[in-house]
Amino acid sequence: MHTVIVLAVGFALLGGTPGTATAALVFLPLWFVGAAINLYVGVKRAGYSIGDEAPIFVLVFAIPAAAGVLAWWKLR
């Protein structure tokens, strides 16, 4: 459930950016940082190993990032 919430936050952040190609590109590093913070919390506070959290990090980052790249491509 936590992963779904984090993904929803990613899409909300992407949806909250102005409809420009530059905003879609700015979203990518911001979302990378957000996904990395989620990874850190999973390792430090929840007690998961990096090996357990790495696939979740990829999933959490890649899905909204793909939407951001698609938005950039459509808006450029």
N, C-alpha and C positions, 0 to 999 in steps of 0.2 A: 504493500500500500504506500509505503514511503516513496518508493521509486515513481509511482504514478503521480504523487503530489509534486515531487521535484520536476518531473517532466511537465506538469501543468504550469509550474512556475516559469520554466523555460519558455513555453509557448506564450504565457502572459507577458513575459519580458519582451519577447519578439513582437507580439501584437501591440505592445505599448510604445514601440519605437515609431517615429514618424515614417510615413510611407516613402522613403527615399532609398536609393541603392546604397548610399554611404551609411545610413543608419543600419541597414541589414549587415553590412560588413563590420561595423562597430560592435554589433551584437555578438559576433563570433568570439573575440577574445574575452569579452565580459562573461559570456556563458561558459567559456573554458574555465575561468576563475571560479565561477559559481559551482560548476561540476567538480572542480578540484577541492573546493571547500567541503562539498558533500562527501567526497572520498576521504578527506582528512577526518571528518566527524565519524564516519563509519569505522575507520581504523582506530582512532584515539578513544572515542567515547563508547561506541557500540562493541568494540573488541574484535572486529573482523580483521583478518589478515589482508595484506595488500593483494594477494592472489585471489581472495574472495571478492574484494571490492573492485578490482580492475575491470572485470567484465561489466559490472554495473556502471562504472564510470564511463566506459565506452558507450554503452547504451544511453545513459543520461545525457552525455554530450552530443553524440552523433545524431540522434533523432531531431532535436531542436536545431542543431547546426545545419543539418540537411535542409530543413525548412528555411533557415536563414539564407543559405546559398541559393535555394530556389527563389526566394523573394528578391535577392540581389539580381539574379539572372533575369527575372521578369521585369524588374524596375530599372535596369540599366539602360 
